[in-house]
Amino acid sequence: MTARERCTSCNATLAEEGSTRFPCPSCAHQVSRCYRCREQSIGYTCPKCGFQGP
């Protein structure tokens, strides 16, 4: 991951270990998540299609 990538939920820079990125289940647009948001199950919204996930 590059330092320019941001968490879809909290907009934090994804530089820490444990961050991830994956395709949106609805439209396959890349969703990025930081470790903190993943661990706390903070929801996200796909910026392309509006899909909401845990």
mmCIF file as Biopython writes it, N, C-alpha, C and O atoms, coordinates in Angstrom:
data_model
#
loop_
_atom_site.group_PDB
_atom_site.id
_atom_site.type_symbol
_atom_site.label_atom_id
_atom_site.label_alt_id
_atom_site.label_comp_id
_atom_site.label_asym_id
_atom_site.label_entity_id
_atom_site.label_seq_id
_atom_site.pdbx_PDB_ins_code
_atom_site.Cartn_x
_atom_site.Cartn_y
_atom_site.Cartn_z
_atom_site.occupancy
_atom_site.B_iso_or_equiv
_atom_site.auth_seq_id
_atom_site.auth_asym_id
_atom_site.pdbx_PDB_model_num
ATOM 1   N N  . MET A ? 1  ? 0.843   -1.189 0.000  1.0 0.0 1  A 1 
ATOM 2   C CA . MET A ? 1  ? 0.000   0.000  0.000  1.0 0.0 1  A 1 
ATOM 3   C C  . MET A ? 1  ? 0.881   1.243  0.000  1.0 0.0 1  A 1 
ATOM 4   O O  . MET A ? 1  ? 1.957   1.259  0.598  1.0 0.0 1  A 1 
ATOM 5   N N  . THR A ? 2  ? 0.423   2.247  -0.658 1.0 0.0 2  A 1 
ATOM 6   C CA . THR A ? 2  ? 1.190   3.479  -0.709 1.0 0.0 2  A 1 
ATOM 7   C C  . THR A ? 2  ? 0.699   4.434  0.366  1.0 0.0 2  A 1 
ATOM 8   O O  . THR A ? 2  ? -0.418  4.301  0.868  1.0 0.0 2  A 1 
ATOM 9   N N  . ALA A ? 3  ? 1.539   5.394  0.714  1.0 0.0 3  A 1 
ATOM 10  C CA . ALA A ? 3  ? 1.187   6.366  1.750  1.0 0.0 3  A 1 
ATOM 11  C C  . ALA A ? 3  ? 0.046   7.275  1.306  1.0 0.0 3  A 1 
ATOM 12  O O  . ALA A ? 3  ? -0.557  7.950  2.140  1.0 0.0 3  A 1 
ATOM 13  N N  . ARG A ? 4  ? -0.261  7.305  0.015  1.0 0.0 4  A 1 
ATOM 14  C CA . ARG A ? 4  ? -1.332  8.164  -0.485 1.0 0.0 4  A 1 
ATOM 15  C C  . ARG A ? 4  ? -2.712  7.550  -0.319 1.0 0.0 4  A 1 
ATOM 16  O O  . ARG A ? 4  ? -3.714  8.260  -0.394 1.0 0.0 4  A 1 
ATOM 17  N N  . GLU A ? 5  ? -2.781  6.256  -0.099 1.0 0.0 5  A 1 
ATOM 18  C CA . GLU A ? 5  ? -4.085  5.613  0.060  1.0 0.0 5  A 1 
ATOM 19  C C  . GLU A ? 5  ? -4.717  6.024  1.380  1.0 0.0 5  A 1 
ATOM 20  O O  . GLU A ? 5  ? -4.027  6.213  2.382  1.0 0.0 5  A 1 
ATOM 21  N N  . ARG A ? 6  ? -6.033  6.159  1.367  1.0 0.0 6  A 1 
ATOM 22  C CA . ARG A ? 6  ? -6.782  6.594  2.546  1.0 0.0 6  A 1 
ATOM 23  C C  . ARG A ? 6  ? -7.859  5.587  2.897  1.0 0.0 6  A 1 
ATOM 24  O O  . ARG A ? 6  ? -8.401  4.913  2.021  1.0 0.0 6  A 1 
ATOM 25  N N  . CYS A ? 7  ? -8.166  5.486  4.183  1.0 0.0 7  A 1 
ATOM 26  C CA . CYS A ? 7  ? -9.234  4.619  4.663  1.0 0.0 7  A 1 
ATOM 27  C C  . CYS A ? 7  ? -10.569 5.170  4.179  1.0 0.0 7  A 1 
ATOM 28  O O  . CYS A ? 7  ? -10.830 6.367  4.292  1.0 0.0 7  A 1 
ATOM 29  N N  . THR A ? 8  ? -11.409 4.297  3.643  1.0 0.0 8  A 1 
ATOM 30  C CA . THR A ? 8  ? -12.722 4.697  3.150  1.0 0.0 8  A 1 
ATOM 31  C C  . THR A ? 8  ? -13.613 5.177  4.292  1.0 0.0 8  A 1 
ATOM 32  O O  . THR A ? 8  ? -14.481 6.023  4.079  1.0 0.0 8  A 1 
ATOM 33  N N  . SER A ? 9  ? -13.414 4.650  5.499  1.0 0.0 9  A 1 
ATOM 34  C CA . SER A ? 9  ? -14.258 5.010  6.641  1.0 0.0 9  A 1 
ATOM 35  C C  . SER A ? 9  ? -13.834 6.305  7.323  1.0 0.0 9  A 1 
ATOM 36  O O  . SER A ? 9  ? -14.658 7.195  7.535  1.0 0.0 9  A 1 
ATOM 37  N N  . CYS A ? 10 ? -12.533 6.417  7.673  1.0 0.0 10 A 1 
ATOM 38  C CA . CYS A ? 10 ? -12.090 7.552  8.498  1.0 0.0 10 A 1 
ATOM 39  C C  . CYS A ? 10 ? -11.114 8.483  7.795  1.0 0.0 10 A 1 
ATOM 40  O O  . CYS A ? 10 ? -10.718 9.502  8.361  1.0 0.0 10 A 1 
ATOM 41  N N  . ASN A ? 11 ? -10.721 8.150  6.568  1.0 0.0 11 A 1 
ATOM 42  C CA . ASN A ? 11 ? -9.815  8.964  5.761  1.0 0.0 11 A 1 
ATOM 43  C C  . ASN A ? 11 ? -8.379  9.001  6.290  1.0 0.0 11 A 1 
ATOM 44  O O  . ASN A ? 11 ? -7.597  9.862  5.888  1.0 0.0 11 A 1 
ATOM 45  N N  . ALA A ? 12 ? -8.025  8.073  7.188  1.0 0.0 12 A 1 
ATOM 46  C CA . ALA A ? 12 ? -6.652  7.989  7.686  1.0 0.0 12 A 1 
ATOM 47  C C  . ALA A ? 12 ? -5.744  7.449  6.586  1.0 0.0 12 A 1 
ATOM 48  O O  . ALA A ? 12 ? -6.189  6.691  5.724  1.0 0.0 12 A 1 
ATOM 49  N N  . THR A ? 13 ? -4.475  7.841  6.616  1.0 0.0 13 A 1 
ATOM 50  C CA . THR A ? 13 ? -3.499  7.321  5.673  1.0 0.0 13 A 1 
ATOM 51  C C  . THR A ? 13 ? -3.234  5.854  5.981  1.0 0.0 13 A 1 
ATOM 52  O O  . THR A ? 13 ? -3.051  5.490  7.143  1.0 0.0 13 A 1 
ATOM 53  N N  . LEU A ? 14 ? -3.212  5.015  4.963  1.0 0.0 14 A 1 
ATOM 54  C CA . LEU A ? 14 ? -3.016  3.578  5.155  1.0 0.0 14 A 1 
ATOM 55  C C  . LEU A ? 14 ? -1.538  3.217  5.090  1.0 0.0 14 A 1 
ATOM 56  O O  . LEU A ? 14 ? -1.068  2.671  4.092  1.0 0.0 14 A 1 
ATOM 57  N N  . ALA A ? 15 ? -0.816  3.521  6.149  1.0 0.0 15 A 1 
ATOM 58  C CA . ALA A ? 15 ? 0.602   3.198  6.217  1.0 0.0 15 A 1 
ATOM 59  C C  . ALA A ? 15 ? 0.872   2.107  7.245  1.0 0.0 15 A 1 
ATOM 60  O O  . ALA A ? 15 ? 1.959   1.530  7.256  1.0 0.0 15 A 1 
ATOM 61  N N  . GLU A ? 16 ? -0.085  1.819  8.098  1.0 0.0 16 A 1 
ATOM 62  C CA . GLU A ? 16 ? 0.133   0.871  9.182  1.0 0.0 16 A 1 
ATOM 63  C C  . GLU A ? 16 ? -0.113  -0.573 8.758  1.0 0.0 16 A 1 
ATOM 64  O O  . GLU A ? 16 ? -0.874  -0.842 7.829  1.0 0.0 16 A 1 
ATOM 65  N N  . GLU A ? 17 ? 0.535   -1.478 9.443  1.0 0.0 17 A 1 
ATOM 66  C CA . GLU A ? 17 ? 0.318   -2.898 9.209  1.0 0.0 17 A 1 
ATOM 67  C C  . GLU A ? 17 ? -1.101  -3.254 9.636  1.0 0.0 17 A 1 
ATOM 68  O O  . GLU A ? 17 ? -1.596  -2.737 10.638 1.0 0.0 17 A 1 
ATOM 69  N N  . GLY A ? 18 ? -1.745  -4.118 8.896  1.0 0.0 18 A 1 
ATOM 70  C CA . GLY A ? 18 ? -3.111  -4.519 9.218  1.0 0.0 18 A 1 
ATOM 71  C C  . GLY A ? 18 ? -4.161  -3.819 8.381  1.0 0.0 18 A 1 
ATOM 72  O O  . GLY A ? 18 ? -5.340  -4.168 8.441  1.0 0.0 18 A 1 
ATOM 73  N N  . SER A ? 19 ? -3.746  -2.837 7.602  1.0 0.0 19 A 1 
ATOM 74  C CA . SER A ? 19 ? -4.678  -2.175 6.685  1.0 0.0 19 A 1 
ATOM 75  C C  . SER A ? 19 ? -4.938  -3.104 5.510  1.0 0.0 19 A 1 
ATOM 76  O O  . SER A ? 19 ? -4.138  -3.995 5.224  1.0 0.0 19 A 1 
ATOM 77  N N  . THR A ? 20 ? -6.054  -2.895 4.836  1.0 0.0 20 A 1 
ATOM 78  C CA . THR A ? 20 ? -6.387  -3.768 3.708  1.0 0.0 20 A 1 
ATOM 79  C C  . THR A ? 20 ? -7.137  -3.002 2.636  1.0 0.0 20 A 1 
ATOM 80  O O  . THR A ? 20 ? -7.628  -1.896 2.865  1.0 0.0 20 A 1 
ATOM 81  N N  . ARG A ? 21 ? -7.215  -3.599 1.482  1.0 0.0 21 A 1 
ATOM 82  C CA . ARG A ? 21 ? -8.054  -3.074 0.401  1.0 0.0 21 A 1 
ATOM 83  C C  . ARG A ? 21 ? -8.699  -4.270 -0.278 1.0 0.0 21 A 1 
ATOM 84  O O  . ARG A ? 21 ? -8.111  -5.349 -0.360 1.0 0.0 21 A 1 
ATOM 85  N N  . PHE A ? 22 ? -9.906  -4.064 -0.760 1.0 0.0 22 A 1 
ATOM 86  C CA . PHE A ? 22 ? -10.672 -5.150 -1.366 1.0 0.0 22 A 1 
ATOM 87  C C  . PHE A ? 22 ? -11.714 -4.563 -2.305 1.0 0.0 22 A 1 
ATOM 88  O O  . PHE A ? 22 ? -12.047 -3.384 -2.186 1.0 0.0 22 A 1 
ATOM 89  N N  . PRO A ? 23 ? -12.238 -5.357 -3.237 1.0 0.0 23 A 1 
ATOM 90  C CA . PRO A ? 23 ? -13.266 -4.846 -4.146 1.0 0.0 23 A 1 
ATOM 91  C C  . PRO A ? 23 ? -14.616 -4.738 -3.435 1.0 0.0 23 A 1 
ATOM 92  O O  . PRO A ? 23 ? -14.976 -5.605 -2.639 1.0 0.0 23 A 1 
ATOM 93  N N  . CYS A ? 24 ? -15.348 -3.684 -3.723 1.0 0.0 24 A 1 
ATOM 94  C CA . CYS A ? 24 ? -16.704 -3.521 -3.191 1.0 0.0 24 A 1 
ATOM 95  C C  . CYS A ? 24 ? -17.530 -4.737 -3.611 1.0 0.0 24 A 1 
ATOM 96  O O  . CYS A ? 24 ? -17.470 -5.140 -4.773 1.0 0.0 24 A 1 
ATOM 97  N N  . PRO A ? 25 ? -18.296 -5.328 -2.697 1.0 0.0 25 A 1 
ATOM 98  C CA . PRO A ? 25 ? -19.117 -6.487 -3.042 1.0 0.0 25 A 1 
ATOM 99  C C  . PRO A ? 25 ? -20.178 -6.192 -4.107 1.0 0.0 25 A 1 
ATOM 100 O O  . PRO A ? 25 ? -20.670 -7.109 -4.765 1.0 0.0 25 A 1 
ATOM 101 N N  . SER A ? 26 ? -20.525 -4.929 -4.274 1.0 0.0 26 A 1 
ATOM 102 C CA . SER A ? 26 ? -21.576 -4.563 -5.217 1.0 0.0 26 A 1 
ATOM 103 C C  . SER A ? 26 ? -21.045 -4.177 -6.599 1.0 0.0 26 A 1 
ATOM 104 O O  . SER A ? 26 ? -21.576 -4.622 -7.617 1.0 0.0 26 A 1 
ATOM 105 N N  . CYS A ? 27 ? -19.990 -3.343 -6.634 1.0 0.0 27 A 1 
ATOM 106 C CA . CYS A ? 27 ? -19.533 -2.811 -7.924 1.0 0.0 27 A 1 
ATOM 107 C C  . CYS A ? 27 ? -18.064 -3.088 -8.247 1.0 0.0 27 A 1 
ATOM 108 O O  . CYS A ? 27 ? -17.610 -2.755 -9.342 1.0 0.0 27 A 1 
ATOM 109 N N  . ALA A ? 28 ? -17.320 -3.680 -7.332 1.0 0.0 28 A 1 
ATOM 110 C CA . ALA A ? 28 ? -15.899 -4.025 -7.496 1.0 0.0 28 A 1 
ATOM 111 C C  . ALA A ? 28 ? -14.953 -2.823 -7.429 1.0 0.0 28 A 1 
ATOM 112 O O  . ALA A ? 28 ? -13.764 -2.979 -7.707 1.0 0.0 28 A 1 
ATOM 113 N N  . HIS A ? 29 ? -15.436 -1.636 -7.071 1.0 0.0 29 A 1 
ATOM 114 C CA . HIS A ? 29 ? -14.566 -0.480 -6.852 1.0 0.0 29 A 1 
ATOM 115 C C  . HIS A ? 29 ? -13.701 -0.767 -5.623 1.0 0.0 29 A 1 
ATOM 116 O O  . HIS A ? 29 ? -14.181 -1.373 -4.665 1.0 0.0 29 A 1 
ATOM 117 N N  . GLN A ? 30 ? -12.434 -0.341 -5.635 1.0 0.0 30 A 1 
ATOM 118 C CA . GLN A ? 30 ? -11.544 -0.624 -4.510 1.0 0.0 30 A 1 
ATOM 119 C C  . GLN A ? 30 ? -11.960 0.121  -3.243 1.0 0.0 30 A 1 
ATOM 120 O O  . GLN A ? 30 ? -12.142 1.338  -3.258 1.0 0.0 30 A 1 
ATOM 121 N N  . VAL A ? 31 ? -12.106 -0.621 -2.152 1.0 0.0 31 A 1 
ATOM 122 C CA . VAL A ? 31 ? -12.410 -0.069 -0.833 1.0 0.0 31 A 1 
ATOM 123 C C  . VAL A ? 31 ? -11.169 -0.283 0.024  1.0 0.0 31 A 1 
ATOM 124 O O  . VAL A ? 31 ? -10.620 -1.384 0.042  1.0 0.0 31 A 1 
ATOM 125 N N  . SER A ? 32 ? -10.720 0.742  0.729  1.0 0.0 32 A 1 
ATOM 126 C CA . SER A ? 32 ? -9.536  0.650  1.583  1.0 0.0 32 A 1 
ATOM 127 C C  . SER A ? 32 ? -9.946  0.840  3.032  1.0 0.0 32 A 1 
ATOM 128 O O  . SER A ? 32 ? -10.773 1.697  3.345  1.0 0.0 32 A 1 
ATOM 129 N N  . ARG A ? 33 ? -9.358  0.029  3.922  1.0 0.0 33 A 1 
ATOM 130 C CA . ARG A ? 33 ? -9.727  0.090  5.343  1.0 0.0 33 A 1 
ATOM 131 C C  . ARG A ? 33 ? -8.472  0.082  6.207  1.0 0.0 33 A 1 
ATOM 132 O O  . ARG A ? 33 ? -7.554  -0.701 5.965  1.0 0.0 33 A 1 
ATOM 133 N N  . CYS A ? 34 ? -8.432  0.952  7.211  1.0 0.0 34 A 1 
ATOM 134 C CA . CYS A ? 34 ? -7.311  0.959  8.141  1.0 0.0 34 A 1 
ATOM 135 C C  . CYS A ? 34 ? -7.539  -0.101 9.223  1.0 0.0 34 A 1 
ATOM 136 O O  . CYS A ? 34 ? -8.649  -0.603 9.398  1.0 0.0 34 A 1 
ATOM 137 N N  . TYR A ? 35 ? -6.479  -0.424 9.932  1.0 0.0 35 A 1 
ATOM 138 C CA . TYR A ? 35 ? -6.531  -1.444 10.977 1.0 0.0 35 A 1 
ATOM 139 C C  . TYR A ? 35 ? -7.569  -1.096 12.039 1.0 0.0 35 A 1 
ATOM 140 O O  . TYR A ? 35 ? -8.340  -1.961 12.456 1.0 0.0 35 A 1 
ATOM 141 N N  . ARG A ? 36 ? -7.597  0.161  12.479 1.0 0.0 36 A 1 
ATOM 142 C CA . ARG A ? 36 ? -8.512  0.573  13.552 1.0 0.0 36 A 1 
ATOM 143 C C  . ARG A ? 36 ? -9.971  0.391  13.144 1.0 0.0 36 A 1 
ATOM 144 O O  . ARG A ? 36 ? -10.761 -0.150 13.918 1.0 0.0 36 A 1 
ATOM 145 N N  . CYS A ? 37 ? -10.335 0.823  11.965 1.0 0.0 37 A 1 
ATOM 146 C CA . CYS A ? 37 ? -11.725 0.688  11.511 1.0 0.0 37 A 1 
ATOM 147 C C  . CYS A ? 37 ? -12.114 -0.777 11.326 1.0 0.0 37 A 1 
ATOM 148 O O  . CYS A ? 37 ? -13.251 -1.155 11.608 1.0 0.0 37 A 1 
ATOM 149 N N  . ARG A ? 38 ? -11.184 -1.599 10.858 1.0 0.0 38 A 1 
ATOM 150 C CA . ARG A ? 38 ? -11.458 -3.034 10.726 1.0 0.0 38 A 1 
ATOM 151 C C  . ARG A ? 38 ? -11.684 -3.667 12.090 1.0 0.0 38 A 1 
ATOM 152 O O  . ARG A ? 38 ? -12.658 -4.397 12.278 1.0 0.0 38 A 1 
ATOM 153 N N  . GLU A ? 39 ? -10.800 -3.399 13.040 1.0 0.0 39 A 1 
ATOM 154 C CA . GLU A ? 39 ? -10.892 -3.998 14.373 1.0 0.0 39 A 1 
ATOM 155 C C  . GLU A ? 39 ? -12.156 -3.569 15.117 1.0 0.0 39 A 1 
ATOM 156 O O  . GLU A ? 39 ? -12.725 -4.356 15.873 1.0 0.0 39 A 1 
ATOM 157 N N  . GLN A ? 40 ? -12.596 -2.337 14.909 1.0 0.0 40 A 1 
ATOM 158 C CA . GLN A ? 40 ? -13.770 -1.817 15.611 1.0 0.0 40 A 1 
ATOM 159 C C  . GLN A ? 40 ? -15.055 -1.982 14.797 1.0 0.0 40 A 1 
ATOM 160 O O  . GLN A ? 40 ? -16.114 -1.507 15.208 1.0 0.0 40 A 1 
ATOM 161 N N  . SER A ? 41 ? -14.969 -2.645 13.660 1.0 0.0 41 A 1 
ATOM 162 C CA . SER A ? 41 ? -16.125 -2.884 12.776 1.0 0.0 41 A 1 
ATOM 163 C C  . SER A ? 41 ? -16.875 -1.600 12.433 1.0 0.0 41 A 1 
ATOM 164 O O  . SER A ? 41 ? -18.106 -1.567 12.416 1.0 0.0 41 A 1 
ATOM 165 N N  . ILE A ? 42 ? -16.112 -0.547 12.162 1.0 0.0 42 A 1 
ATOM 166 C CA . ILE A ? 42 ? -16.703 0.728  11.757 1.0 0.0 42 A 1 
ATOM 167 C C  . ILE A ? 42 ? -17.170 0.588  10.309 1.0 0.0 42 A 1 
ATOM 168 O O  . ILE A ? 42 ? -16.426 0.105  9.456  1.0 0.0 42 A 1 
ATOM 169 N N  . GLY A ? 43 ? -18.370 1.001  10.042 1.0 0.0 43 A 1 
ATOM 170 C CA . GLY A ? 43 ? -18.957 0.854  8.717  1.0 0.0 43 A 1 
ATOM 171 C C  . GLY A ? 43 ? -18.251 1.678  7.655  1.0 0.0 43 A 1 
ATOM 172 O O  . GLY A ? 43 ? -17.530 2.628  7.960  1.0 0.0 43 A 1 
ATOM 173 N N  . TYR A ? 44 ? -18.470 1.299  6.410  1.0 0.0 44 A 1 
ATOM 174 C CA . TYR A ? 44 ? -17.926 2.046  5.277  1.0 0.0 44 A 1 
ATOM 175 C C  . TYR A ? 44 ? -19.003 2.177  4.213  1.0 0.0 44 A 1 
ATOM 176 O O  . TYR A ? 44 ? -19.950 1.392  4.174  1.0 0.0 44 A 1 
ATOM 177 N N  . THR A ? 45 ? -18.851 3.166  3.359  1.0 0.0 45 A 1 
ATOM 178 C CA . THR A ? 45 ? -19.741 3.366  2.221  1.0 0.0 45 A 1 
ATOM 179 C C  . THR A ? 45 ? -18.884 3.453  0.970  1.0 0.0 45 A 1 
ATOM 180 O O  . THR A ? 45 ? -17.950 4.253  0.908  1.0 0.0 45 A 1 
ATOM 181 N N  . CYS A ? 46 ? -19.195 2.643  -0.014 1.0 0.0 46 A 1 
ATOM 182 C CA . CYS A ? 46 ? -18.451 2.673  -1.272 1.0 0.0 46 A 1 
ATOM 183 C C  . CYS A ? 46 ? -18.660 4.042  -1.923 1.0 0.0 46 A 1 
ATOM 184 O O  . CYS A ? 46 ? -19.799 4.473  -2.106 1.0 0.0 46 A 1 
ATOM 185 N N  . PRO A ? 47 ? -17.565 4.731  -2.274 1.0 0.0 47 A 1 
ATOM 186 C CA . PRO A ? 47 ? -17.709 6.054  -2.882 1.0 0.0 47 A 1 
ATOM 187 C C  . PRO A ? 47 ? -18.301 6.022  -4.290 1.0 0.0 47 A 1 
ATOM 188 O O  . PRO A ? 47 ? -18.767 7.047  -4.787 1.0 0.0 47 A 1 
ATOM 189 N N  . LYS A ? 48 ? -18.288 4.860  -4.935 1.0 0.0 48 A 1 
ATOM 190 C CA . LYS A ? 48 ? -18.796 4.765  -6.305 1.0 0.0 48 A 1 
ATOM 191 C C  . LYS A ? 48 ? -20.282 4.416  -6.358 1.0 0.0 48 A 1 
ATOM 192 O O  . LYS A ? 48 ? -21.042 5.063  -7.079 1.0 0.0 48 A 1 
ATOM 193 N N  . CYS A ? 49 ? -20.709 3.388  -5.591 1.0 0.0 49 A 1 
ATOM 194 C CA . CYS A ? 49 ? -22.098 2.921  -5.718 1.0 0.0 49 A 1 
ATOM 195 C C  . CYS A ? 49 ? -22.947 3.143  -4.468 1.0 0.0 49 A 1 
ATOM 196 O O  . CYS A ? 49 ? -24.165 2.976  -4.514 1.0 0.0 49 A 1 
ATOM 197 N N  . GLY A ? 50 ? -22.313 3.521  -3.343 1.0 0.0 50 A 1 
ATOM 198 C CA . GLY A ? 50 ? -23.069 3.776  -2.122 1.0 0.0 50 A 1 
ATOM 199 C C  . GLY A ? 50 ? -23.328 2.546  -1.266 1.0 0.0 50 A 1 
ATOM 200 O O  . GLY A ? 50 ? -24.018 2.641  -0.251 1.0 0.0 50 A 1 
ATOM 201 N N  . PHE A ? 51 ? -22.782 1.374  -1.657 1.0 0.0 51 A 1 
ATOM 202 C CA . PHE A ? 51 ? -22.948 0.162  -0.849 1.0 0.0 51 A 1 
ATOM 203 C C  . PHE A ? 51 ? -22.402 0.410  0.550  1.0 0.0 51 A 1 
ATOM 204 O O  . PHE A ? 51 ? -21.327 0.990  0.703  1.0 0.0 51 A 1 
ATOM 205 N N  . GLN A ? 52 ? -23.132 -0.023 1.566  1.0 0.0 52 A 1 
ATOM 206 C CA . GLN A ? 52 ? -22.690 0.147  2.954  1.0 0.0 52 A 1 
ATOM 207 C C  . GLN A ? 52 ? -22.348 -1.205 3.548  1.0 0.0 52 A 1 
ATOM 208 O O  . GLN A ? 52 ? -23.124 -2.156 3.458  1.0 0.0 52 A 1 
ATOM 209 N N  . GLY A ? 53 ? -21.172 -1.274 4.156  1.0 0.0 53 A 1 
ATOM 210 C CA . GLY A ? 53 ? -20.720 -2.521 4.762  1.0 0.0 53 A 1 
ATOM 211 C C  . GLY A ? 53 ? -20.255 -2.307 6.189  1.0 0.0 53 A 1 
ATOM 212 O O  . GLY A ? 53 ? -20.107 -1.176 6.650  1.0 0.0 53 A 1 
ATOM 213 N N  . PRO A ? 54 ? -20.027 -3.411 6.876  1.0 0.0 54 A 1 
ATOM 214 C CA . PRO A ? 54 ? -19.584 -3.333 8.277  1.0 0.0 54 A 1 
ATOM 215 C C  . PRO A ? 54 ? -18.135 -2.918 8.416  1.0 0.0 54 A 1 
ATOM 216 O O  . PRO A ? 54 ? -17.628 -2.811 9.533  1.0 0.0 54 A 1 
#
